[in-house]
Structure formats: structure tokens, C-alpha cells
Amino acid sequence: RATSKGVVGAALATVLADFTAAVFLALMRVRNASQPGGRLLVAVPSPTRFLGFAVFALPIMMANLGKSVVYNGVGISVGRCGAVALAAHQVLARVFFCFTPIGDSMSMVIQVFLPGVLVAKKKKNSRSSTRRRDGAVVLPARQEE
């Protein structure tokens, strides 16, 4: 009986519910694909399309991976403090994840792409003027039309 197991029972029930939902969705997708005109939504991309997507997605994936490692480490550390601390952490983590998806996504995108934009901007600005060792700025000569 899962109701008498307390926190362990709740965790097992959550895992069972997630697994059941995943199996149900997979079976529904396969059943729809087997009907006339239906198809699976999985296709293997060409190597060039995959590499083009990987160049874009890899920095974001690595930022997500880093955050996940930190979140899991915090959860494991709190779990060592006992069930009450873990329950409190779970409540606060859910509140955090409920109210921050937009800000968190924007933060991640900015962290991944802003350095490249700043470097490109700095290179563009360095072409328009040159700074000498003594600190003087030398502007390029005006070209007459």
C-alpha cells in the first residue's frame, strides 16, 4: 500500500505516473503513425543540417547541462539534511521553476550569445579607429569621393 509509505510512497507514485504518461504518449504516437497518412515525427537529419543545428544548439545545451548539474548537486546536498529539509527544498525549487522560465531562458541565451556579439562589436569598432601605445586614437583617413 503506497499511502502508508510517506515520502517514499509519494516519490514512487510520481515515478510511476511519469513512466505511465510517457508510455501512453509513445503508444498513441505509434498508433497514429500506423494509420493511413500518419507518420512518426522522428527523422534522421542530413549531416550538414545536423552540424548547422549543433553549432547553434550546443552552447545552449551546455549551459543547460551546467545548470542541471548544479541543481542536482544542491538537491543531493539538501537530501543529506533529512526529509523535512528536502521537502522544503522541493517546495522552494518548484516555486522557483514556476516563476522563472522566461527570465531563466533569457538569461541563458544572453550568457551564451552576448560574448560573441560583444567580440564582433569590438572588432567592428577596432577597424574604424586604432589606439596607439601612448593612448592616442588614430582615425582612418577620409576618403574623397
Order of alpha helices (4+ residues) and beta strands (2+ residues): alpha-alpha-alpha-alpha-beta-beta
